[in-house]
Amino acid sequence: MKTKFLYIAALVTLFVFSSCNPQEPFDTQSPNDAPLILRPYNESGTGSFTYNLANPDTPLLDSVTVTPSQYTKVNWYLDGQLFYTGEKIDMCFFAGRYVLTIEAVTEAGKRTTRTGSVTVSPYDIDPYSGAPAIGRHAAQATVVTLDGQNMNMVKSIALCNDVFGIDIAQEVNPDSQSATALAFTMPAMDNGAYYIRLRGADGKLYGADVLNVHNDATVLDGYAEFVPGEEWTITGLNLQNVASVKLGENVVTSVAATATSVTFTAPVVSEGKYPLSMLNQDGSQVKFVTEAGVLTEVTAIVSEEKILWVGPVALDWDAELVKITADEMSVVPVGSTIFVYYDLPEAEYHNLRITTPWWGEDLVAQMDVTPDTPNPLTFVYDERCKNLVENNGGAMSVVGFGETINKITFK
C-alpha cells in the first residue's frame, strides 16, 4: 500500500513540474518590420508632443519606446539638426523655441517620425529676446532690432550655424541698446537660418531664437489683402529690382520699388481670392514668407474695406493704444460701416469700448467681449458718431482690456 502511494505521488509531481515548465521565449520582432514610436505620446492621439523647460539648466529628460526595438535606432532633431542618437535623452538647451523631431529608423532603412516642440524659458536675470510668431528676417546692411529683457547686459551678438553655439558664423557688436532692446547692422551672410546667441560680459552665451537671412527679393507683409483700384504697398527685403506684379490674369508693370517696398495701383477686380506673384527685372521670382513656409505664389483677398489702422496691439486700459487720427477719420463718410478685427487671448476679463480721445464720448458703449461676440465687431458711422468725433478733436480710439486689436477698416 505504501509503495502504491509513493508511485502515485511521483506521478503527480512529474505531472505538475512537466505542465508548469515554461517554454523557451521567442521574439516576434523582425528586421523587416515597419518601425513604430510607442512613446512619447499625447492624450489627443495626434502623435505630437510638447516639452516646456523651466530654464536653460532644466534638462530634456525622457525616453522613447520603439518597435522593433532590437533593429531600430532613435534620432533626435532640433529644427532639423541631428543632435542626439539614443532612446534616452538628458540634455539642456539655450532659452528659445525649437521644433523637435524624433525619428525611428530600422536597419532596413524604414523610418517614422513624431514632431513636437521644445520651449526653454530664460532665467529672469538673463538677457533674452524671443522671435515673433512669423520669425525674424533680415538682409545685408539692414538694422535688426531685438526686443527683450536685460538687453543692456549684451556685449555682442553671435550668429551661429548650430543650436549649441559652437559653430559661430558671424559675431557683431550692438549699434545701440537699452534694457529692453538692442539694434545691430546685419553683416554680409549667406542665405539661411542662424541661431542668435547673446554674449554677456563674462563671455557666456544666451539664447534668442533664430534670424533668417535673405539675399534675394523677399516679401514679408502687406500682400494678403487689398482694395481694388487703391494704392497697394507690399513690404519686404531686397525689393528694389521688382519689375511686375501678377494678380490672377492681371499684370501690373507700373510699380515704385525700393529696397523695402513695392507700391502700385491695385487692379480693379471683383471681390474674391486671387493668386499673387511677383517678378524681378531679371525674370526671377520674388519669394513670400508665409506661415506655410517660403512660397513664390500666395493668395490675396480682394476686399472693398479700406484700412484705417493696423496692429496688432493688446489693450490693457493703460493708455490710448489704438487711436485713429483726425486726418485718418476725415476720409470715413457718414453711413460707412466700421469693422474692428480682434483676437481674444486668455485674460482676466475682456472689455471693449469705442470712444473719442481720452475716453471722451462713446461711439460704442463699453461692453463685455466673449467668444460669441461678432468678429469683426461692426458699427455704423452715422451722424451721431461723426458729430461726437468732430466735437472731440476729430479722432477715434478703441480702448479696453484683454483683446488684441489686429486692424480697423471701413466700407
Backbone hydrogen bonds in HBPLUS format (Angstrom, degrees):
<---DONOR---> <-ACCEPTOR-->    atom                        ^
c    i                          cat <-CA-CA->   ^        H-A-AA   ^      H-
h    n   atom  resd res      DA  || num        DHA   H-A  angle D-A-AA Bond
n    s   type  num  typ     dist DA aas  dist angle  dist       angle   num
A0005-PHE N   A0001-MET O   3.08 MM   4  6.37 154.0  2.15 145.1 151.8     1
A0006-LEU N   A0002-LYS O   3.06 MM   4  6.36 161.6  2.09 151.7 155.8     2
A0007-TYR N   A0003-THR O   3.03 MM   4  6.24 152.2  2.11 146.7 154.4     3
A0008-ILE N   A0004-LYS O   3.05 MM   4  6.32 158.5  2.10 149.4 154.2     4
A0009-ALA N   A0005-PHE O   2.97 MM   4  6.21 163.2  2.00 153.2 157.9     5
A0010-ALA N   A0006-LEU O   2.99 MM   4  6.16 154.4  2.06 144.0 150.6     6
A0011-LEU N   A0007-TYR O   3.11 MM   4  6.40 152.6  2.19 143.3 150.3     7
A0012-VAL N   A0008-ILE O   2.96 MM   4  6.29 157.8  2.01 152.6 158.6     8
A0013-THR N   A0009-ALA O   2.88 MM   4  6.13 165.7  1.90 152.1 156.0     9
A0014-LEU N   A0010-ALA O   2.93 MM   4  6.11 162.4  1.96 147.6 152.6    10
A0015-PHE N   A0011-LEU O   2.88 MM   4  6.10 155.3  1.94 146.8 153.7    11
A0016-VAL N   A0012-VAL O   2.84 MM   4  6.10 162.5  1.87 155.7 160.2    12
A0017-PHE N   A0013-THR O   3.00 MM   4  6.20 173.9  2.01 157.2 158.4    13
A0018-SER N   A0014-LEU O   2.93 MM   4  5.91 146.6  2.04 139.6 149.6    14
A0019-SER N   A0015-PHE O   2.89 MM   4  5.98 162.0  1.92 151.1 155.2    15
A0020-CYS N   A0016-VAL O   3.13 MM   4  6.18 145.3  2.26 146.3 154.5    16
A0033-ASP N   A0030-SER O   3.04 MM   3  5.41 170.0  2.05 116.8 119.3    17
A0036-LEU N   A0067-THR O   2.81 MM  31  5.34 146.3  1.92 156.6 166.4    18
A0067-THR N   A0036-LEU O   3.04 MM  31  5.34 146.6  2.15 146.9 154.2    19
A0038-LEU N   A0065-THR O   2.78 MM  27  5.36 146.2  1.89 150.6 160.1    20
A0039-ARG N   A0065-THR O   3.37 MM  26  4.99 145.5  2.50 137.3 134.6    21
A0065-THR N   A0039-ARG O   2.99 MM  26  4.99 154.8  2.05 129.5 136.9    22
A0045-GLY N   A0042-ASN O   3.08 MM   3  5.70 157.0  2.14 114.7 121.7    23
A0117-SER N   A0049-PHE O   3.05 MM  68  6.65 140.9  2.21 143.5 155.4    24
A0051-TYR N   A0117-SER O   2.90 MM  66  6.21 153.7  1.97 146.9 155.7    25
A0119-THR N   A0051-TYR O   2.89 MM  68  6.31 161.5  1.92 164.1 170.4    26
A0053-LEU N   A0119-THR O   2.82 MM  66  6.11 166.3  1.84 162.2 167.0    27
A0121-SER N   A0053-LEU O   3.04 MM  68  6.32 171.0  2.05 165.6 165.1    28
A0058-THR N   A0055-ASN O   3.00 MM   3  5.42 167.2  2.02 119.5 122.7    29
A0060-LEU N   A0091-MET O   2.57 MM  31  5.26 163.1  1.60 160.3 158.8    30
A0091-MET N   A0060-LEU O   3.25 MM  31  5.26 151.7  2.34 126.3 130.1    31
A0062-ASP N   A0089-ILE O   3.14 MM  27  5.56 151.7  2.22 140.6 148.4    32
A0089-ILE N   A0062-ASP O   2.89 MM  27  5.56 171.1  1.89 166.6 168.1    33
A0064-VAL N   A0087-GLU O   2.75 MM  23  5.07 145.1  1.87 143.8 155.5    34
A0071-TYR N   A0068-PRO O   3.12 MM   3  5.74 149.2  2.22 115.9 124.3    35
A0107-GLU N   A0071-TYR O   2.96 MM  36  5.73 131.7  2.20 155.7 167.3    36
A0073-LYS N   A0105-VAL O   2.84 MM  32  5.37 171.3  1.85 152.0 152.2    37
A0105-VAL N   A0073-LYS O   2.94 MM  32  5.37 165.3  1.96 156.3 160.8    38
A0086-GLY N   A0074-VAL O   2.84 MM  12  5.23 150.1  1.93 147.7 156.5    39
A0075-ASN N   A0103-GLU O   2.82 MM  28  5.03 161.9  1.85 148.9 154.9    40
A0103-GLU N   A0075-ASN O   2.85 MM  28  5.03 170.5  1.86 152.7 155.7    41
A0076-TRP N   A0084-TYR O   2.81 MM   8  5.17 158.7  1.86 164.1 159.9    42
A0083-PHE N   A0076-TRP O   2.98 MM   7  6.05 168.0  2.00 159.1 161.7    43
A0077-TYR N   A0101-THR O   2.86 MM  24  5.04 153.1  1.93 152.6 159.2    44
A0101-THR N   A0077-TYR O   2.94 MM  24  5.04 162.1  1.98 142.5 147.4    45
A0078-LEU N   A0081-GLN O   2.92 MM   3  5.16 151.3  2.01 143.6 143.2    46
A0081-GLN N   A0078-LEU O   2.83 MM   3  5.16 168.9  1.85 121.5 124.2    47
A0079-ASP N   A0099-VAL O   2.70 MM  20  4.88 166.8  1.72 149.8 154.6    48
A0096-GLY N   A0120-VAL O   2.97 MM  24  5.22 151.4  2.05 131.2 138.5    49
A0120-VAL N   A0096-GLY O   2.83 MM  24  5.22 170.9  1.84 160.8 163.1    50
A0098-TYR N   A0118-VAL O   2.83 MM  20  5.13 154.3  1.90 153.8 161.3    51
A0118-VAL N   A0098-TYR O   2.95 MM  20  5.13 157.2  2.00 139.1 143.7    52
A0100-LEU N   A0116-GLY O   3.06 MM  16  5.14 158.5  2.11 112.1 117.5    53
A0116-GLY N   A0100-LEU O   2.74 MM  16  5.14 166.5  1.76 158.4 163.2    54
A0102-ILE N   A0114-ARG O   2.87 MM  12  5.34 164.3  1.89 161.0 165.0    55
A0114-ARG N   A0102-ILE O   2.94 MM  12  5.34 145.8  2.05 146.4 157.0    56
A0104-ALA N   A0112-THR O   2.87 MM   8  5.42 168.6  1.88 163.9 167.8    57
A0112-THR N   A0104-ALA O   2.95 MM   8  5.42 142.6  2.09 145.3 156.9    58
A0106-THR N   A0110-LYS O   2.76 MM   4  5.28 160.4  1.80 155.7 162.3    59
A0109-GLY N   A0106-THR O   2.91 MM   3  5.18 161.3  1.94 110.1 115.4    60
A0126-ASP N   A0123-TYR O   3.11 MM   3  5.27 161.0  2.15 108.4 114.4    61
A0128-TYR N   A0149-GLN O   3.12 MM  21  5.48 150.2  2.21 143.9 148.0    62
A0149-GLN N   A0128-TYR O   2.95 MM  21  5.48 154.5  2.02 154.0 162.3    63
A0135-GLY N   A0132-PRO O   2.88 MM   3  5.11 154.6  1.94 111.3 119.5    64
A0212-ASN N   A0136-ARG O   2.93 MM  76  5.93 161.6  1.96 132.2 138.3    65
A0138-ALA N   A0212-ASN O   2.93 MM  74  6.32 148.1  2.03 164.4 169.5    66
A0214-HIS N   A0138-ALA O   2.90 MM  76  6.16 161.0  1.93 162.1 167.8    67
A0142-THR N   A0139-ALA O   3.10 MM   3  5.64 162.6  2.13 136.0 137.1    68
A0141-ALA N   A0186-MET O   2.84 MM  45  4.94 165.9  1.86 143.4 143.5    69
A0186-MET N   A0142-THR O   2.82 MM  44  5.47 176.4  1.82 166.7 167.7    70
A0144-VAL N   A0184-PHE O   2.82 MM  40  5.45 168.8  1.83 171.0 168.3    71
A0184-PHE N   A0144-VAL O   2.97 MM  40  5.45 150.5  2.06 145.9 155.1    72
A0146-LEU N   A0182-LEU O   2.81 MM  36  5.40 166.4  1.83 163.2 168.0    73
A0182-LEU N   A0146-LEU O   3.02 MM  36  5.40 144.4  2.15 136.4 147.4    74
A0148-GLY N   A0180-THR O   2.84 MM  32  5.05 164.3  1.87 133.5 133.8    75
A0153-MET N   A0150-ASN O   3.14 MM   3  5.79 166.3  2.16 116.7 120.9    76
A0151-MET N   A0179-ALA O   2.92 MM  28  4.75 158.8  1.97 124.7 120.7    77
A0154-VAL N   A0151-MET O   3.27 MM   3  5.56 167.2  2.29 109.3 113.1    78
A0155-LYS N   A0199-ARG O   2.78 MM  44  5.76 167.8  1.79 166.6 170.8    79
A0199-ARG N   A0156-SER O   2.92 MM  43  5.28 170.9  1.93 158.3 158.7    80
A0157-ILE N   A0172-VAL O   2.70 MM  15  5.29 167.4  1.71 164.1 168.8    81
A0172-VAL N   A0157-ILE O   2.90 MM  15  5.29 156.2  1.95 148.3 149.8    82
A0158-ALA N   A0197-ARG O   2.80 MM  39  5.03 169.2  1.81 165.9 162.2    83
A0197-ARG N   A0158-ALA O   2.84 MM  39  5.03 158.9  1.88 156.1 160.1    84
A0159-LEU N   A0170-GLN O   2.76 MM  11  5.23 175.7  1.76 164.0 164.5    85
A0169-ALA N   A0159-LEU O   2.74 MM  10  5.69 142.7  1.88 147.0 158.4    86
A0170-GLN N   A0159-LEU O   3.26 MM  11  5.23 156.0  2.32 138.7 144.6    87
A0160-CYS N   A0195-TYR O   2.86 MM  35  4.96 170.9  1.86 144.2 146.8    88
A0195-TYR N   A0160-CYS O   2.92 MM  35  4.96 151.7  2.00 144.5 144.4    89
A0161-ASN N   A0167-ASP O   2.78 MM   6  5.50 164.5  1.81 168.1 172.8    90
A0165-GLY N   A0162-ASP O   3.39 MM   3  5.77 171.3  2.39 112.4 114.4    91
A0175-ASP N   A0183-ALA O   2.65 MM   8  5.59 157.6  1.70 147.0 154.9    92
A0176-SER N   A0183-ALA O   3.40 MM   7  5.38 156.0  2.47 136.6 137.8    93
A0183-ALA N   A0176-SER O   2.87 MM   7  5.38 157.4  1.92 152.7 152.1    94
A0178-SER N   A0181-ALA O   2.67 MM   3  5.33 151.5  1.75 167.9 173.4    95
A0192-GLY N   A0213-VAL O   3.24 MM  21  5.36 158.9  2.29 138.2 138.2    96
A0213-VAL N   A0192-GLY O   2.80 MM  21  5.36 174.9  1.80 163.1 162.8    97
A0194-TYR N   A0211-LEU O   2.84 MM  17  5.25 167.6  1.85 149.6 153.5    98
A0211-LEU N   A0194-TYR O   2.76 MM  17  5.25 160.6  1.80 155.2 161.9    99
A0196-ILE N   A0209-ASP O   2.85 MM  13  5.79 165.2  1.88 155.3 160.4   100
A0198-LEU N   A0206-TYR O   2.80 MM   8  4.93 152.1  1.88 141.3 146.0   101
A0206-TYR N   A0198-LEU O   2.79 MM   8  4.93 135.1  1.99 128.1 142.7   102
A0200-GLY N   A0204-LYS O   2.87 MM   4  5.44 164.2  1.90 159.0 162.1   103
A0203-GLY N   A0200-GLY O   2.96 MM   3  5.26 161.3  2.00 114.3 118.2   104
A0287-LYS N   A0217-ALA O   3.07 MM  70  6.33 174.7  2.07 150.1 148.4   105
A0218-THR N   A0237-LEU O   2.89 MM  19  5.19 168.7  1.90 156.0 158.2   106
A0237-LEU N   A0218-THR O   2.74 MM  19  5.19 160.7  1.78 156.5 163.3   107
A0219-VAL N   A0287-LYS O   2.65 MM  68  6.06 166.1  1.67 160.3 163.2   108
A0289-VAL N   A0219-VAL O   2.95 MM  70  6.16 169.1  1.96 166.8 167.6   109
A0220-LEU N   A0235-THR O   2.87 MM  15  5.97 166.0  1.89 139.9 144.7   110
A0221-ASP N   A0235-THR O   3.22 MM  14  5.32 168.8  2.23 137.6 137.8   111
A0235-THR N   A0221-ASP O   2.98 MM  14  5.32 157.6  2.03 139.7 146.2   112
A0301-ILE N   A0224-ALA O   2.79 MM  77  6.05 166.0  1.81 140.1 143.0   113
A0226-PHE N   A0301-ILE O   3.10 MM  75  6.54 151.2  2.19 162.0 163.8   114
A0303-SER N   A0226-PHE O   2.91 MM  77  6.00 173.1  1.92 174.0 174.0   115
A0230-GLU N   A0227-VAL O   3.12 MM   3  5.55 161.8  2.16 135.2 136.9   116
A0229-GLY N   A0266-ALA O   3.00 MM  37  4.97 143.2  2.14 114.5 124.1   117
A0266-ALA N   A0230-GLU O   2.89 MM  36  5.59 173.2  1.89 157.6 155.6   118
A0232-TRP N   A0264-PHE O   2.75 MM  32  5.49 165.4  1.77 170.6 175.7   119
A0264-PHE N   A0232-TRP O   3.02 MM  32  5.49 153.9  2.09 147.3 155.2   120
A0234-ILE N   A0262-VAL O   2.88 MM  28  5.23 165.1  1.90 151.7 154.5   121
A0262-VAL N   A0234-ILE O   2.79 MM  28  5.23 146.3  1.90 151.6 161.9   122
A0236-GLY N   A0260-THR O   2.95 MM  24  4.96 155.1  2.01 123.4 126.4   123
A0239-LEU N   A0259-ALA O   3.03 MM  20  4.65 172.6  2.04 113.0 114.3   124
A0242-VAL N   A0239-LEU O   3.16 MM   3  5.58 165.8  2.18 123.2 122.2   125
A0281-GLN N   A0241-ASN O   2.84 MM  40  5.75 136.5  2.03 156.6 168.8   126
A0243-ALA N   A0279-LEU O   2.84 MM  36  5.89 160.8  1.87 145.2 151.8   127
A0244-SER N   A0279-LEU O   3.31 MM  35  5.40 159.7  2.36 145.5 145.2   128
A0279-LEU N   A0244-SER O   3.06 MM  35  5.40 158.7  2.10 139.7 145.5   129
A0245-VAL N   A0252-VAL O   2.87 MM   7  5.11 154.5  1.94 144.1 152.7   130
A0252-VAL N   A0245-VAL O   2.70 MM   7  5.11 171.2  1.71 160.2 162.8   131
A0246-LYS N   A0277-SER O   2.83 MM  31  5.27 176.9  1.83 155.4 156.5   132
A0277-SER N   A0246-LYS O   2.99 MM  31  5.27 155.0  2.05 147.6 154.9   133
A0247-LEU N   A0250-ASN O   2.73 MM   3  5.11 159.3  1.77 158.2 162.1   134
A0250-ASN N   A0247-LEU O   2.83 MM   3  5.11 155.6  1.89 139.4 136.8   135
A0248-GLY N   A0275-PRO O   2.88 MM  27  5.26 164.4  1.91 155.8 159.7   136
A0256-ALA N   A0263-THR O   2.84 MM   7  5.12 165.7  1.86 153.5 158.3   137
A0263-THR N   A0256-ALA O   2.95 MM   7  5.12 161.0  1.99 136.0 141.9   138
A0258-THR N   A0261-SER O   2.82 MM   3  5.23 168.1  1.83 162.9 163.7   139
A0302-VAL N   A0272-GLY O   2.78 MM  30  5.28 173.6  1.78 168.5 170.0   140
A0274-TYR N   A0300-ALA O   2.90 MM  26  5.35 161.7  1.93 154.7 160.9   141
A0300-ALA N   A0274-TYR O   2.83 MM  26  5.35 169.9  1.84 163.0 163.7   142
A0276-LEU N   A0298-VAL O   2.75 MM  22  5.29 155.9  1.80 154.1 156.3   143
A0298-VAL N   A0276-LEU O   3.01 MM  22  5.29 162.2  2.05 149.7 153.4   144
A0286-VAL N   A0278-MET O   3.00 MM   8  5.37 166.6  2.02 142.7 141.5   145
A0280-ASN N   A0284-SER O   2.84 MM   4  5.38 164.3  1.87 161.4 166.6   146
A0283-GLY N   A0280-ASN O   2.95 MM   3  5.23 161.3  1.99 114.6 118.0   147
A0288-PHE N   A0295-LEU O   2.66 MM   7  5.13 156.2  1.72 159.0 165.2   148
A0295-LEU N   A0288-PHE O   2.85 MM   7  5.13 157.4  1.91 148.3 151.9   149
A0290-THR N   A0293-GLY O   2.93 MM   3  5.12 152.9  2.00 134.3 142.8   150
A0293-GLY N   A0290-THR O   3.06 MM   3  5.12 163.2  2.09 106.4 110.8   151
A0306-LYS N   A0410-PHE O   2.71 MM 104  5.30 161.5  1.75 162.4 160.6   152
A0410-PHE N   A0306-LYS O   2.82 MM 104  5.30 143.7  1.95 140.7 152.7   153
A0308-LEU N   A0408-ILE O   2.74 MM 100  5.45 164.5  1.77 150.4 153.6   154
A0309-TRP N   A0408-ILE O   3.14 MM  99  5.08 156.0  2.20 142.0 142.7   155
A0408-ILE N   A0309-TRP O   2.85 MM  99  5.08 156.5  1.91 144.4 145.1   156
A0311-GLY N   A0406-ASN O   2.67 MM  95  4.67 171.6  1.68 140.7 138.8   157
A0313-VAL N   A0405-ILE O   2.99 MM  92  5.36 144.7  2.12 138.5 149.5   158
A0405-ILE N   A0313-VAL O   2.81 MM  92  5.36 147.9  1.91 164.6 154.6   159
A0315-LEU N   A0403-GLU O   2.85 MM  88  5.61 166.4  1.87 168.0 172.6   160
A0402-GLY N   A0315-LEU O   3.20 MM  87  5.87 147.8  2.31 142.6 134.2   161
A0317-TRP N   A0400-GLY O   2.75 MM  83  5.24 120.2  2.11 171.6 165.8   162
A0321-LEU N   A0319-ALA O   2.98 MM   2  5.50 124.2  2.30 106.8  90.7   163
A0398-VAL N   A0322-VAL O   2.94 MM  76  5.36 159.0  1.98 151.9 157.6   164
A0324-ILE N   A0396-MET O   2.74 MM  72  5.20 173.7  1.74 169.1 170.5   165
A0396-MET N   A0324-ILE O   3.01 MM  72  5.20 157.6  2.06 144.9 152.2   166
A0329-MET N   A0325-THR O   2.93 MM   4  6.21 157.9  1.98 152.0 158.3   167
A0330-SER N   A0326-ALA O   2.98 MM   4  6.03 133.4  2.20 141.5 153.0   168
A0332-VAL N   A0329-MET O   3.07 MM   3  5.47 166.3  2.09 116.4 120.6   169
A0336-SER N   A0333-PRO O   3.13 MM   3  5.81 151.9  2.21 140.5 140.8   170
A0335-GLY N   A0381-TYR O   2.80 MM  46  5.40 165.7  1.82 140.4 144.2   171
A0381-TYR N   A0336-SER O   2.76 MM  45  5.37 169.7  1.77 166.5 169.6   172
A0411-LYS N   A0337-THR O   2.96 MM  74  5.41 143.5  2.09 144.2 155.8   173
A0338-ILE N   A0379-PHE O   2.89 MM  41  5.55 171.9  1.90 169.6 168.1   174
A0379-PHE N   A0338-ILE O   3.14 MM  41  5.55 144.0  2.28 143.7 153.7   175
A0339-PHE N   A0409-THR O   2.79 MM  70  5.13 165.3  1.81 140.5 145.5   176
A0409-THR N   A0339-PHE O   2.94 MM  70  5.13 154.6  2.00 142.4 150.5   177
A0340-VAL N   A0377-LEU O   2.77 MM  37  5.03 156.9  1.83 150.0 157.7   178
A0377-LEU N   A0340-VAL O   2.88 MM  37  5.03 152.4  1.96 149.3 143.5   179
A0341-TYR N   A0407-LYS O   2.89 MM  66  5.34 168.3  1.91 169.8 171.6   180
A0406-ASN N   A0341-TYR O   2.86 MM  65  5.51 157.4  1.91 136.6 143.3   181
A0343-ASP N   A0404-THR O   2.79 MM  61  5.06 147.6  1.89 140.9 152.0   182
A0404-THR N   A0343-ASP O   3.07 MM  61  5.06 164.3  2.09 139.3 141.8   183
A0369-VAL N   A0350-HIS O   2.95 MM  19  5.27 162.8  1.98 133.7 135.7   184
A0351-ASN N   A0401-PHE O   2.88 MM  50  5.17 154.4  1.95 144.3 152.9   185
A0401-PHE N   A0351-ASN O   2.96 MM  50  5.17 157.0  2.02 130.1 134.3   186
A0352-LEU N   A0367-MET O   2.97 MM  15  5.50 148.0  2.08 150.8 160.5   187
A0367-MET N   A0352-LEU O   2.90 MM  15  5.50 149.6  2.00 148.5 158.3   188
A0353-ARG N   A0399-VAL O   2.86 MM  46  5.33 148.6  1.96 158.9 154.1   189
A0399-VAL N   A0353-ARG O   2.90 MM  46  5.33 168.7  1.91 165.8 167.1   190
A0354-ILE N   A0364-VAL O   3.12 MM  10  4.93 160.4  2.16 141.4 146.1   191
A0363-LEU N   A0354-ILE O   2.81 MM   9  5.53 150.6  1.90 137.2 147.0   192
A0364-VAL N   A0354-ILE O   3.01 MM  10  4.93 169.4  2.02 138.7 140.4   193
A0355-THR N   A0397-SER O   2.87 MM  42  5.30 158.1  1.91 153.0 159.3   194
A0397-SER N   A0355-THR O   2.78 MM  42  5.30 174.9  1.78 151.3 151.6   195
A0356-THR N   A0361-GLU O   3.09 MM   5  5.49 124.9  2.40 128.2 143.4   196
A0360-GLY N   A0356-THR O   3.12 MM   4  4.94 167.4  2.14 120.9 123.3   197
A0373-THR N   A0370-THR O   2.95 MM   3  5.29 161.9  1.99 114.5 120.4   198
A0382-ASP N   A0380-VAL O   2.99 MM   2  5.59 123.2  2.32 108.4  92.2   199
A0386-LYS N   A0382-ASP O   2.94 MM   4  6.24 165.3  1.96 157.1 161.7   200
A0387-ASN N   A0383-GLU O   2.89 MM   4  6.05 164.3  1.92 153.4 156.9   201
A0388-LEU N   A0384-ARG O   3.03 MM   4  6.27 158.7  2.08 148.6 154.4   202
A0389-VAL N   A0385-CYS O   2.95 MM   4  6.20 160.2  1.99 153.5 158.8   203
A0390-GLU N   A0386-LYS O   2.89 MM   4  6.11 170.3  1.90 156.2 158.7   204
A0391-ASN N   A0387-ASN O   2.92 MM   4  5.99 149.9  2.02 145.2 153.1   205
A0392-ASN N   A0389-VAL O   3.06 MM   3  5.26 156.7  2.12 106.6 113.9   206
A0394-GLY N   A0389-VAL O   2.71 MM   5  4.73 141.5  1.86 156.7 144.7   207
